[in-house]
């Protein structure tokens, strides 16, 4: 499901890459904050960060961590 969502989002021109980068930054702050407080990882923040990163990888034509483009 996250990979499918990323592919759909990658071809949606309504969301700019800059907006995705800003969202990723925000989600990373949220995850880091939870980690520093020794709290559980907020699942939706983690999932959305992965979707947005994969979306940017698709848009840039780069391979992700699993060797997929």
CHARMM internal coordinates of N, CA and C (Angstrom, degrees):
IC EDIT
DIST 1 N 1 CA 1.4477
DIST 1 CA 1 C 1.5280
ANGL 1 N 1 CA 1 C 112.43
DIST 1 C 2 N 1.3505
ANGL 1 CA 1 C 2 N 120.21
DIHE 1 N 1 CA 1 C 2 N -48.41
DIST 2 N 2 CA 1.4686
ANGL 1 C 2 N 2 CA 118.35
DIHE 1 CA 1 C 2 N 2 CA 179.15
DIST 2 CA 2 C 1.5206
ANGL 2 N 2 CA 2 C 112.97
DIHE 1 C 2 N 2 CA 2 C -60.21
DIST 2 C 3 N 1.3339
ANGL 2 CA 2 C 3 N 118.01
DIHE 2 N 2 CA 2 C 3 N -37.52
DIST 3 N 3 CA 1.4666
ANGL 2 C 3 N 3 CA 120.06
DIHE 2 CA 2 C 3 N 3 CA 179.72
DIST 3 CA 3 C 1.5288
ANGL 3 N 3 CA 3 C 110.19
DIHE 2 C 3 N 3 CA 3 C -66.10
DIST 3 C 4 N 1.3354
ANGL 3 CA 3 C 4 N 116.87
DIHE 3 N 3 CA 3 C 4 N -39.75
DIST 4 N 4 CA 1.4575
ANGL 3 C 4 N 4 CA 120.61
DIHE 3 CA 3 C 4 N 4 CA 178.33
DIST 4 CA 4 C 1.5300
ANGL 4 N 4 CA 4 C 110.25
DIHE 3 C 4 N 4 CA 4 C -64.49
DIST 4 C 5 N 1.3269
ANGL 4 CA 4 C 5 N 116.22
DIHE 4 N 4 CA 4 C 5 N -43.07
DIST 5 N 5 CA 1.4665
ANGL 4 C 5 N 5 CA 120.47
DIHE 4 CA 4 C 5 N 5 CA 178.90
DIST 5 CA 5 C 1.5231
ANGL 5 N 5 CA 5 C 110.42
DIHE 4 C 5 N 5 CA 5 C -62.23
DIST 5 C 6 N 1.3163
ANGL 5 CA 5 C 6 N 117.29
DIHE 5 N 5 CA 5 C 6 N -39.91
DIST 6 N 6 CA 1.4649
ANGL 5 C 6 N 6 CA 121.23
DIHE 5 CA 5 C 6 N 6 CA 179.78
DIST 6 CA 6 C 1.5219
ANGL 6 N 6 CA 6 C 110.85
DIHE 5 C 6 N 6 CA 6 C -64.63
DIST 6 C 7 N 1.3236
ANGL 6 CA 6 C 7 N 116.64
DIHE 6 N 6 CA 6 C 7 N -41.14
DIST 7 N 7 CA 1.4786
ANGL 6 C 7 N 7 CA 119.17
DIHE 6 CA 6 C 7 N 7 CA 179.13
DIST 7 CA 7 C 1.5163
ANGL 7 N 7 CA 7 C 111.56
DIHE 6 C 7 N 7 CA 7 C -65.05
DIST 7 C 8 N 1.3197
ANGL 7 CA 7 C 8 N 116.64
DIHE 7 N 7 CA 7 C 8 N -41.16
DIST 8 N 8 CA 1.4639
ANGL 7 C 8 N 8 CA 120.04
DIHE 7 CA 7 C 8 N 8 CA 178.03
DIST 8 CA 8 C 1.5206
ANGL 8 N 8 CA 8 C 110.08
DIHE 7 C 8 N 8 CA 8 C -63.02
DIST 8 C 9 N 1.3225
ANGL 8 CA 8 C 9 N 116.34
DIHE 8 N 8 CA 8 C 9 N -46.30
DIST 9 N 9 CA 1.4631
ANGL 8 C 9 N 9 CA 121.56
DIHE 8 CA 8 C 9 N 9 CA -178.97
DIST 9 CA 9 C 1.5278
ANGL 9 N 9 CA 9 C 112.08
DIHE 8 C 9 N 9 CA 9 C -66.25
DIST 9 C 10 N 1.3203
ANGL 9 CA 9 C 10 N 116.99
DIHE 9 N 9 CA 9 C 10 N -32.29
DIST 10 N 10 CA 1.4658
ANGL 9 C 10 N 10 CA 120.63
DIHE 9 CA 9 C 10 N 10 CA -178.41
DIST 10 CA 10 C 1.5267
ANGL 10 N 10 CA 10 C 111.74
DIHE 9 C 10 N 10 CA 10 C -61.93
DIST 10 C 11 N 1.3166
ANGL 10 CA 10 C 11 N 116.37
DIHE 10 N 10 CA 10 C 11 N -31.72
DIST 11 N 11 CA 1.4630
ANGL 10 C 11 N 11 CA 119.64
DIHE 10 CA 10 C 11 N 11 CA -177.46
DIST 11 CA 11 C 1.5284
ANGL 11 N 11 CA 11 C 112.90
DIHE 10 C 11 N 11 CA 11 C -101.20
DIST 11 C 12 N 1.3214
ANGL 11 CA 11 C 12 N 116.45
DIHE 11 N 11 CA 11 C 12 N 7.38
DIST 12 N 12 CA 1.4604
ANGL 11 C 12 N 12 CA 121.87
DIHE 11 CA 11 C 12 N 12 CA 177.49
DIST 12 CA 12 C 1.5249
ANGL 12 N 12 CA 12 C 108.16
DIHE 11 C 12 N 12 CA 12 C -92.17
DIST 12 C 13 N 1.3059
ANGL 12 CA 12 C 13 N 116.56
DIHE 12 N 12 CA 12 C 13 N 110.52
DIST 13 N 13 CA 1.4658
ANGL 12 C 13 N 13 CA 120.67
DIHE 12 CA 12 C 13 N 13 CA -176.19
DIST 13 CA 13 C 1.5306
ANGL 13 N 13 CA 13 C 112.67
DIHE 12 C 13 N 13 CA 13 C -78.25
DIST 13 C 14 N 1.3257
ANGL 13 CA 13 C 14 N 117.42
DIHE 13 N 13 CA 13 C 14 N -4.62
DIST 14 N 14 CA 1.4628
ANGL 13 C 14 N 14 CA 119.96
DIHE 13 CA 13 C 14 N 14 CA 179.36
DIST 14 CA 14 C 1.5306
ANGL 14 N 14 CA 14 C 111.48
DIHE 13 C 14 N 14 CA 14 C -71.53
DIST 14 C 15 N 1.3291
ANGL 14 CA 14 C 15 N 116.70
DIHE 14 N 14 CA 14 C 15 N -20.46
DIST 15 N 15 CA 1.4643
ANGL 14 C 15 N 15 CA 121.35
DIHE 14 CA 14 C 15 N 15 CA -179.91
DIST 15 CA 15 C 1.5249
ANGL 15 N 15 CA 15 C 108.31
DIHE 14 C 15 N 15 CA 15 C -113.09
DIST 15 C 16 N 1.3228
ANGL 15 CA 15 C 16 N 116.10
DIHE 15 N 15 CA 15 C 16 N 115.00
DIST 16 N 16 CA 1.4643
ANGL 15 C 16 N 16 CA 121.31
DIHE 15 CA 15 C 16 N 16 CA -178.64
DIST 16 CA 16 C 1.5300
ANGL 16 N 16 CA 16 C 110.82
DIHE 15 C 16 N 16 CA 16 C -76.89
DIST 16 C 17 N 1.3145
ANGL 16 CA 16 C 17 N 115.60
DIHE 16 N 16 CA 16 C 17 N 154.73
DIST 17 N 17 CA 1.4646
ANGL 16 C 17 N 17 CA 120.89
DIHE 16 CA 16 C 17 N 17 CA 178.15
DIST 17 CA 17 C 1.5255
ANGL 17 N 17 CA 17 C 111.21
DIHE 16 C 17 N 17 CA 17 C -60.39
DIST 17 C 18 N 1.3287
ANGL 17 CA 17 C 18 N 116.70
DIHE 17 N 17 CA 17 C 18 N -35.46
DIST 18 N 18 CA 1.4605
ANGL 17 C 18 N 18 CA 120.55
DIHE 17 CA 17 C 18 N 18 CA 178.89
DIST 18 CA 18 C 1.5243
ANGL 18 N 18 CA 18 C 110.98
DIHE 17 C 18 N 18 CA 18 C -62.60
DIST 18 C 19 N 1.3376
ANGL 18 CA 18 C 19 N 116.15
DIHE 18 N 18 CA 18 C 19 N -37.14
DIST 19 N 19 CA 1.4584
ANGL 18 C 19 N 19 CA 119.95
DIHE 18 CA 18 C 19 N 19 CA 178.23
DIST 19 CA 19 C 1.5281
ANGL 19 N 19 CA 19 C 110.67
DIHE 18 C 19 N 19 CA 19 C -67.23
DIST 19 C 20 N 1.3208
ANGL 19 CA 19 C 20 N 115.92
DIHE 19 N 19 CA 19 C 20 N -38.14
DIST 20 N 20 CA 1.4675
ANGL 19 C 20 N 20 CA 119.76
DIHE 19 CA 19 C 20 N 20 CA 177.84
DIST 20 CA 20 C 1.5273
ANGL 20 N 20 CA 20 C 110.40
DIHE 19 C 20 N 20 CA 20 C -65.50
DIST 20 C 21 N 1.3253
ANGL 20 CA 20 C 21 N 116.42
DIHE 20 N 20 CA 20 C 21 N -41.82
DIST 21 N 21 CA 1.4671
ANGL 20 C 21 N 21 CA 120.30
DIHE 20 CA 20 C 21 N 21 CA 178.74
DIST 21 CA 21 C 1.5295
ANGL 21 N 21 CA 21 C 110.94
DIHE 20 C 21 N 21 CA 21 C -62.41
DIST 21 C 22 N 1.3274
ANGL 21 CA 21 C 22 N 116.93
DIHE 21 N 21 CA 21 C 22 N -39.85
DIST 22 N 22 CA 1.4669
ANGL 21 C 22 N 22 CA 120.78
DIHE 21 CA 21 C 22 N 22 CA 178.21
DIST 22 CA 22 C 1.5292
ANGL 22 N 22 CA 22 C 110.18
DIHE 21 C 22 N 22 CA 22 C -66.15
DIST 22 C 23 N 1.3169
ANGL 22 CA 22 C 23 N 116.97
DIHE 22 N 22 CA 22 C 23 N -40.73
DIST 23 N 23 CA 1.4636
ANGL 22 C 23 N 23 CA 120.52
DIHE 22 CA 22 C 23 N 23 CA 178.86
DIST 23 CA 23 C 1.5251
ANGL 23 N 23 CA 23 C 110.76
DIHE 22 C 23 N 23 CA 23 C -65.32
DIST 23 C 24 N 1.3185
ANGL 23 CA 23 C 24 N 117.07
DIHE 23 N 23 CA 23 C 24 N -40.48
DIST 24 N 24 CA 1.4649
ANGL 23 C 24 N 24 CA 121.28
DIHE 23 CA 23 C 24 N 24 CA 178.01
DIST 24 CA 24 C 1.5240
ANGL 24 N 24 CA 24 C 109.66
DIHE 23 C 24 N 24 CA 24 C -61.82
DIST 24 C 25 N 1.3139
ANGL 24 CA 24 C 25 N 117.08
DIHE 24 N 24 CA 24 C 25 N -43.89
DIST 25 N 25 CA 1.4590
ANGL 24 C 25 N 25 CA 121.35
DIHE 24 CA 24 C 25 N 25 CA 179.03
DIST 25 CA 25 C 1.5262
ANGL 25 N 25 CA 25 C 110.80
DIHE 24 C 25 N 25 CA 25 C -60.38
DIST 25 C 26 N 1.3108
ANGL 25 CA 25 C 26 N 116.77
DIHE 25 N 25 CA 25 C 26 N -45.26
DIST 26 N 26 CA 1.4656
ANGL 25 C 26 N 26 CA 121.41
DIHE 25 CA 25 C 26 N 26 CA 178.50
DIST 26 CA 26 C 1.5241
ANGL 26 N 26 CA 26 C 110.91
DIHE 25 C 26 N 26 CA 26 C -61.30
DIST 26 C 27 N 1.3322
ANGL 26 CA 26 C 27 N 116.68
DIHE 26 N 26 CA 26 C 27 N -44.98
DIST 27 N 27 CA 1.4626
ANGL 26 C 27 N 27 CA 120.46
DIHE 26 CA 26 C 27 N 27 CA -178.88
DIST 27 CA 27 C 1.5249
ANGL 27 N 27 CA 27 C 111.43
DIHE 26 C 27 N 27 CA 27 C -66.34
DIST 27 C 28 N 1.3303
ANGL 27 CA 27 C 28 N 116.91
DIHE 27 N 27 CA 27 C 28 N -36.71
DIST 28 N 28 CA 1.4611
ANGL 27 C 28 N 28 CA 120.05
DIHE 27 CA 27 C 28 N 28 CA 176.87
DIST 28 CA 28 C 1.5221
ANGL 28 N 28 CA 28 C 110.79
DIHE 27 C 28 N 28 CA 28 C -63.99
DIST 28 C 29 N 1.3263
ANGL 28 CA 28 C 29 N 117.25
DIHE 28 N 28 CA 28 C 29 N -39.46
DIST 29 N 29 CA 1.4649
ANGL 28 C 29 N 29 CA 120.76
DIHE 28 CA 28 C 29 N 29 CA 176.27
DIST 29 CA 29 C 1.5252
ANGL 29 N 29 CA 29 C 110.69
DIHE 28 C 29 N 29 CA 29 C -62.31
DIST 29 C 30 N 1.3190
ANGL 29 CA 29 C 30 N 115.64
DIHE 29 N 29 CA 29 C 30 N -41.72
DIST 30 N 30 CA 1.4603
ANGL 29 C 30 N 30 CA 120.57
DIHE 29 CA 29 C 30 N 30 CA 179.57
DIST 30 CA 30 C 1.5313
ANGL 30 N 30 CA 30 C 110.98
DIHE 29 C 30 N 30 CA 30 C -63.95
DIST 30 C 31 N 1.3203
ANGL 30 CA 30 C 31 N 116.65
DIHE 30 N 30 CA 30 C 31 N -42.96
DIST 31 N 31 CA 1.4635
ANGL 30 C 31 N 31 CA 121.01
DIHE 30 CA 30 C 31 N 31 CA 178.82
DIST 31 CA 31 C 1.5228
ANGL 31 N 31 CA 31 C 111.28
DIHE 30 C 31 N 31 CA 31 C -67.37
DIST 31 C 32 N 1.3331
ANGL 31 CA 31 C 32 N 116.71
DIHE 31 N 31 CA 31 C 32 N -42.38
DIST 32 N 32 CA 1.4669
ANGL 31 C 32 N 32 CA 120.77
DIHE 31 CA 31 C 32 N 32 CA 178.37
DIST 32 CA 32 C 1.5299
ANGL 32 N 32 CA 32 C 110.88
DIHE 31 C 32 N 32 CA 32 C -62.79
DIST 32 C 33 N 1.3185
ANGL 32 CA 32 C 33 N 116.17
DIHE 32 N 32 CA 32 C 33 N -40.71
DIST 33 N 33 CA 1.4629
ANGL 32 C 33 N 33 CA 120.96
DIHE 32 CA 32 C 33 N 33 CA 179.93
DIST 33 CA 33 C 1.5301
ANGL 33 N 33 CA 33 C 110.84
DIHE 32 C 33 N 33 CA 33 C -62.62
DIST 33 C 34 N 1.3113
ANGL 33 CA 33 C 34 N 116.66
DIHE 33 N 33 CA 33 C 34 N -43.51
DIST 34 N 34 CA 1.4678
ANGL 33 C 34 N 34 CA 120.71
DIHE 33 CA 33 C 34 N 34 CA 178.11
DIST 34 CA 34 C 1.5211
ANGL 34 N 34 CA 34 C 110.15
DIHE 33 C 34 N 34 CA 34 C -63.48
DIST 34 C 35 N 1.3209
ANGL 34 CA 34 C 35 N 116.12
DIHE 34 N 34 CA 34 C 35 N -40.32
DIST 35 N 35 CA 1.4638
ANGL 34 C 35 N 35 CA 120.45
DIHE 34 CA 34 C 35 N 35 CA 179.59
DIST 35 CA 35 C 1.5306
ANGL 35 N 35 CA 35 C 111.04
DIHE 34 C 35 N 35 CA 35 C -64.06
DIST 35 C 36 N 1.3260
ANGL 35 CA 35 C 36 N 116.84
DIHE 35 N 35 CA 35 C 36 N -43.51
DIST 36 N 36 CA 1.4656
ANGL 35 C 36 N 36 CA 120.53
DIHE 35 CA 35 C 36 N 36 CA -179.34
DIST 36 CA 36 C 1.5240
ANGL 36 N 36 CA 36 C 111.91
DIHE 35 C 36 N 36 CA 36 C -64.79
DIST 36 C 37 N 1.3346
ANGL 36 CA 36 C 37 N 116.66
DIHE 36 N 36 CA 36 C 37 N -30.65
DIST 37 N 37 CA 1.4622
ANGL 36 C 37 N 37 CA 120.59
DIHE 36 CA 36 C 37 N 37 CA 178.53
DIST 37 CA 37 C 1.5262
ANGL 37 N 37 CA 37 C 111.71
DIHE 36 C 37 N 37 CA 37 C -88.81
DIST 37 C 38 N 1.3458
ANGL 37 CA 37 C 38 N 115.11
DIHE 37 N 37 CA 37 C 38 N 4.16
DIST 38 N 38 CA 1.4639
ANGL 37 C 38 N 38 CA 121.63
DIHE 37 CA 37 C 38 N 38 CA 179.93
DIST 38 CA 38 C 1.5260
ANGL 38 N 38 CA 38 C 111.34
DIHE 37 C 38 N 38 CA 38 C 58.50
DIST 38 C 39 N 1.3273
ANGL 38 CA 38 C 39 N 115.72
DIHE 38 N 38 CA 38 C 39 N 40.01
DIST 39 N 39 CA 1.4620
ANGL 38 C 39 N 39 CA 122.53
DIHE 38 CA 38 C 39 N 39 CA 178.23
DIST 39 CA 39 C 1.5229
ANGL 39 N 39 CA 39 C 109.19
DIHE 38 C 39 N 39 CA 39 C -101.89
DIST 39 C 40 N 1.3209
ANGL 39 CA 39 C 40 N 116.97
DIHE 39 N 39 CA 39 C 40 N 161.71
DIST 40 N 40 CA 1.4638
ANGL 39 C 40 N 40 CA 119.56
DIHE 39 CA 39 C 40 N 40 CA 176.70
DIST 40 CA 40 C 1.5281
ANGL 40 N 40 CA 40 C 110.86
DIHE 39 C 40 N 40 CA 40 C -61.83
DIST 40 C 41 N 1.3061
ANGL 40 CA 40 C 41 N 115.70
DIHE 40 N 40 CA 40 C 41 N 151.94
DIST 41 N 41 CA 1.4639
ANGL 40 C 41 N 41 CA 121.21
DIHE 40 CA 40 C 41 N 41 CA 178.25
DIST 41 CA 41 C 1.5268
ANGL 41 N 41 CA 41 C 108.41
DIHE 40 C 41 N 41 CA 41 C -67.48
DIST 41 C 42 N 1.3319
ANGL 41 CA 41 C 42 N 117.59
DIHE 41 N 41 CA 41 C 42 N 127.53
DIST 42 N 42 CA 1.4653
ANGL 41 C 42 N 42 CA 119.61
DIHE 41 CA 41 C 42 N 42 CA 175.04
DIST 42 CA 42 C 1.5353
ANGL 42 N 42 CA 42 C 108.66
DIHE 41 C 42 N 42 CA 42 C -67.75
DIST 42 C 43 N 1.3213
ANGL 42 CA 42 C 43 N 116.87
DIHE 42 N 42 CA 42 C 43 N 109.66
DIST 43 N 43 CA 1.4534
ANGL 42 C 43 N 43 CA 121.66
DIHE 42 CA 42 C 43 N 43 CA -172.54
DIST 43 CA 43 C 1.5241
ANGL 43 N 43 CA 43 C 112.89
DIHE 42 C 43 N 43 CA 43 C -56.44
DIST 43 C 44 N 1.3187
ANGL 43 CA 43 C 44 N 117.37
DIHE 43 N 43 CA 43 C 44 N -46.14
DIST 44 N 44 CA 1.4652
ANGL 43 C 44 N 44 CA 119.29
DIHE 43 CA 43 C 44 N 44 CA -177.54
DIST 44 CA 44 C 1.5254
ANGL 44 N 44 CA 44 C 112.03
DIHE 43 C 44 N 44 CA 44 C -64.81
DIST 44 C 45 N 1.3204
ANGL 44 CA 44 C 45 N 117.00
DIHE 44 N 44 CA 44 C 45 N -35.17
DIST 45 N 45 CA 1.4595
ANGL 44 C 45 N 45 CA 119.72
DIHE 44 CA 44 C 45 N 45 CA 176.88
DIST 45 CA 45 C 1.5244
ANGL 45 N 45 CA 45 C 109.92
DIHE 44 C 45 N 45 CA 45 C -64.77
DIST 45 C 46 N 1.3274
ANGL 45 CA 45 C 46 N 116.31
DIHE 45 N 45 CA 45 C 46 N -44.23
DIST 46 N 46 CA 1.4663
ANGL 45 C 46 N 46 CA 120.74
DIHE 45 CA 45 C 46 N 46 CA 178.70
DIST 46 CA 46 C 1.5305
ANGL 46 N 46 CA 46 C 110.64
DIHE 45 C 46 N 46 CA 46 C -63.16
DIST 46 C 47 N 1.3224
ANGL 46 CA 46 C 47 N 116.83
DIHE 46 N 46 CA 46 C 47 N -47.14
DIST 47 N 47 CA 1.4686
ANGL 46 C 47 N 47 CA 121.93
DIHE 46 CA 46 C 47 N 47 CA -178.72
DIST 47 CA 47 C 1.5298
ANGL 47 N 47 CA 47 C 110.87
DIHE 46 C 47 N 47 CA 47 C -61.25
DIST 47 C 48 N 1.3190
ANGL 47 CA 47 C 48 N 116.30
DIHE 47 N 47 CA 47 C 48 N -47.37
DIST 48 N 48 CA 1.4643
ANGL 47 C 48 N 48 CA 119.53
DIHE 47 CA 47 C 48 N 48 CA -178.51
DIST 48 CA 48 C 1.5221
ANGL 48 N 48 CA 48 C 111.84
DIHE 47 C 48 N 48 CA 48 C -65.54
DIST 48 C 49 N 1.3383
ANGL 48 CA 48 C 49 N 116.86
DIHE 48 N 48 CA 48 C 49 N -37.78
DIST 49 N 49 CA 1.4683
ANGL 48 C 49 N 49 CA 119.40
DIHE 48 CA 48 C 49 N 49 CA 176.99
DIST 49 CA 49 C 1.5255
ANGL 49 N 49 CA 49 C 109.90
DIHE 48 C 49 N 49 CA 49 C -60.65
DIST 49 C 50 N 1.3249
ANGL 49 CA 49 C 50 N 116.89
DIHE 49 N 49 CA 49 C 50 N -42.51
DIST 50 N 50 CA 1.4669
ANGL 49 C 50 N 50 CA 120.50
DIHE 49 CA 49 C 50 N 50 CA 179.31
DIST 50 CA 50 C 1.5333
ANGL 50 N 50 CA 50 C 111.10
DIHE 49 C 50 N 50 CA 50 C -64.60
DIST 50 C 51 N 1.3148
ANGL 50 CA 50 C 51 N 116.75
DIHE 50 N 50 CA 50 C 51 N -41.14
DIST 51 N 51 CA 1.4706
ANGL 50 C 51 N 51 CA 120.30
DIHE 50 CA 50 C 51 N 51 CA 178.02
DIST 51 CA 51 C 1.5266
ANGL 51 N 51 CA 51 C 109.99
DIHE 50 C 51 N 51 CA 51 C -62.54
DIST 51 C 52 N 1.3232
ANGL 51 CA 51 C 52 N 117.21
DIHE 51 N 51 CA 51 C 52 N -46.30
DIST 52 N 52 CA 1.4629
ANGL 51 C 52 N 52 CA 120.38
DIHE 51 CA 51 C 52 N 52 CA -177.40
DIST 52 CA 52 C 1.5274
ANGL 52 N 52 CA 52 C 111.46
DIHE 51 C 52 N 52 CA 52 C -67.53
DIST 52 C 53 N 1.3309
ANGL 52 CA 52 C 53 N 117.46
DIHE 52 N 52 CA 52 C 53 N -38.94
DIST 53 N 53 CA 1.4694
ANGL 52 C 53 N 53 CA 119.92
DIHE 52 CA 52 C 53 N 53 CA 176.85
DIST 53 CA 53 C 1.5269
ANGL 53 N 53 CA 53 C 110.84
DIHE 52 C 53 N 53 CA 53 C -63.72
DIST 53 C 54 N 1.3224
ANGL 53 CA 53 C 54 N 116.17
DIHE 53 N 53 CA 53 C 54 N -43.85
DIST 54 N 54 CA 1.4648
ANGL 53 C 54 N 54 CA 120.46
DIHE 53 CA 53 C 54 N 54 CA 178.90
DIST 54 CA 54 C 1.5214
ANGL 54 N 54 CA 54 C 110.21
DIHE 53 C 54 N 54 CA 54 C -63.30
DIST 54 C 55 N 1.3275
ANGL 54 CA 54 C 55 N 116.76
DIHE 54 N 54 CA 54 C 55 N -38.82
DIST 55 N 55 CA 1.4628
ANGL 54 C 55 N 55 CA 121.33
DIHE 54 CA 54 C 55 N 55 CA 177.68
DIST 55 CA 55 C 1.5283
ANGL 55 N 55 CA 55 C 110.40
DIHE 54 C 55 N 55 CA 55 C -59.41
DIST 55 C 56 N 1.3319
ANGL 55 CA 55 C 56 N 116.59
DIHE 55 N 55 CA 55 C 56 N -46.90
DIST 56 N 56 CA 1.4670
ANGL 55 C 56 N 56 CA 119.94
DIHE 55 CA 55 C 56 N 56 CA 179.14
DIST 56 CA 56 C 1.5281
ANGL 56 N 56 CA 56 C 110.92
DIHE 55 C 56 N 56 CA 56 C -64.27
DIST 56 C 57 N 1.3387
ANGL 56 CA 56 C 57 N 117.06
DIHE 56 N 56 CA 56 C 57 N -39.41
DIST 57 N 57 CA 1.4662
ANGL 56 C 57 N 57 CA 120.42
DIHE 56 CA 56 C 57 N 57 CA 177.19
DIST 57 CA 57 C 1.5206
ANGL 57 N 57 CA 57 C 110.71
DIHE 56 C 57 N 57 CA 57 C -59.29
DIST 57 C 58 N 1.3241
ANGL 57 CA 57 C 58 N 116.49
DIHE 57 N 57 CA 57 C 58 N -43.57
DIST 58 N 58 CA 1.4683
ANGL 57 C 58 N 58 CA 120.51
DIHE 57 CA 57 C 58 N 58 CA 179.28
DIST 58 CA 58 C 1.5207
ANGL 58 N 58 CA 58 C 109.94
DIHE 57 C 58 N 58 CA 58 C -63.82
DIST 58 C 59 N 1.3181
ANGL 58 CA 58 C 59 N 116.64
DIHE 58 N 58 CA 58 C 59 N -45.66
DIST 59 N 59 CA 1.4684
ANGL 58 C 59 N 59 CA 120.27
DIHE 58 CA 58 C 59 N 59 CA -179.51
DIST 59 CA 59 C 1.5237
ANGL 59 N 59 CA 59 C 112.06
DIHE 58 C 59 N 59 CA 59 C -62.20
DIST 59 C 60 N 1.3141
ANGL 59 CA 59 C 60 N 116.65
DIHE 59 N 59 CA 59 C 60 N -36.70
DIST 60 N 60 CA 1.4640
ANGL 59 C 60 N 60 CA 120.35
DIHE 59 CA 59 C 60 N 60 CA -178.98
DIST 60 CA 60 C 1.5223
ANGL 60 N 60 CA 60 C 112.50
DIHE 59 C 60 N 60 CA 60 C -87.52
DIST 60 C 61 N 1.3276
ANGL 60 CA 60 C 61 N 116.37
DIHE 60 N 60 CA 60 C 61 N -4.24
DIST 61 N 61 CA 1.4561
ANGL 60 C 61 N 61 CA 120.06
DIHE 60 CA 60 C 61 N 61 CA 179.16
DIST 61 CA 61 C 1.5165
ANGL 61 N 61 CA 61 C 113.78
DIHE 60 C 61 N 61 CA 61 C 69.41
DIST 61 C 62 N 1.3250
ANGL 61 CA 61 C 62 N 116.46
DIHE 61 N 61 CA 61 C 62 N 22.67
DIST 62 N 62 CA 1.4641
ANGL 61 C 62 N 62 CA 119.74
DIHE 61 CA 61 C 62 N 62 CA 179.98
DIST 62 CA 62 C 1.5112
ANGL 62 N 62 CA 62 C 110.20
DIHE 61 C 62 N 62 CA 62 C -97.04
DIST 62 C 63 N 1.3036
ANGL 62 CA 62 C 63 N 114.54
DIHE 62 N 62 CA 62 C 63 N 161.61
DIST 63 N 63 CA 1.4573
ANGL 62 C 63 N 63 CA 119.68
DIHE 62 CA 62 C 63 N 63 CA 177.28
DIST 63 CA 63 C 1.5163
ANGL 63 N 63 CA 63 C 108.93
DIHE 62 C 63 N 63 CA 63 C -85.69
DIST 63 C 64 N 1.3427
ANGL 63 CA 63 C 64 N 115.02
DIHE 63 N 63 CA 63 C 64 N 141.66
DIST 64 N 64 CA 1.4562
ANGL 63 C 64 N 64 CA 118.46
DIHE 63 CA 63 C 64 N 64 CA 177.81
DIST 64 CA 64 C 1.5273
ANGL 64 N 64 CA 64 C 110.23
DIHE 63 C 64 N 64 CA 64 C -84.42
DIST 64 C 65 N 1.2987
ANGL 64 CA 64 C 65 N 116.33
DIHE 64 N 64 CA 64 C 65 N -171.70
DIST 65 N 65 CA 1.4565
ANGL 64 C 65 N 65 CA 121.44
DIHE 64 CA 64 C 65 N 65 CA -175.12
DIST 65 CA 65 C 1.5326
ANGL 65 N 65 CA 65 C 113.42
DIHE 64 C 65 N 65 CA 65 C -63.21
DIST 65 C 66 N 1.3191
ANGL 65 CA 65 C 66 N 117.38
DIHE 65 N 65 CA 65 C 66 N -20.09
DIST 66 N 66 CA 1.4657
ANGL 65 C 66 N 66 CA 121.61
DIHE 65 CA 65 C 66 N 66 CA -178.47
DIST 66 CA 66 C 1.5160
ANGL 66 N 66 CA 66 C 111.98
DIHE 65 C 66 N 66 CA 66 C -98.48
DIST 66 C 67 N 1.3293
ANGL 66 CA 66 C 67 N 117.43
DIHE 66 N 66 CA 66 C 67 N 8.56
DIST 67 N 67 CA 1.4575
ANGL 66 C 67 N 67 CA 121.34
DIHE 66 CA 66 C 67 N 67 CA 178.31
DIST 67 CA 67 C 1.5218
ANGL 67 N 67 CA 67 C 114.12
DIHE 66 C 67 N 67 CA 67 C 79.56
DIST 67 C 68 N 1.3488
ANGL 67 CA 67 C 68 N 116.06
DIHE 67 N 67 CA 67 C 68 N 12.91
DIST 68 N 68 CA 1.4559
ANGL 67 C 68 N 68 CA 119.86
DIHE 67 CA 67 C 68 N 68 CA 179.41
DIST 68 CA 68 C 1.5233
ANGL 68 N 68 CA 68 C 108.96
DIHE 67 C 68 N 68 CA 68 C -101.08
DIST 68 C 69 N 1.3189
ANGL 68 CA 68 C 69 N 116.21
DIHE 68 N 68 CA 68 C 69 N 151.79
DIST 69 N 69 CA 1.4662
ANGL 68 C 69 N 69 CA 118.86
DIHE 68 CA 68 C 69 N 69 CA 176.36
DIST 69 CA 69 C 1.5019
ANGL 69 N 69 CA 69 C 110.33
DIHE 68 C 69 N 69 CA 69 C -112.78
END
COOR INIT
IC SEED 1 N 1 CA 1 C
IC BUILD
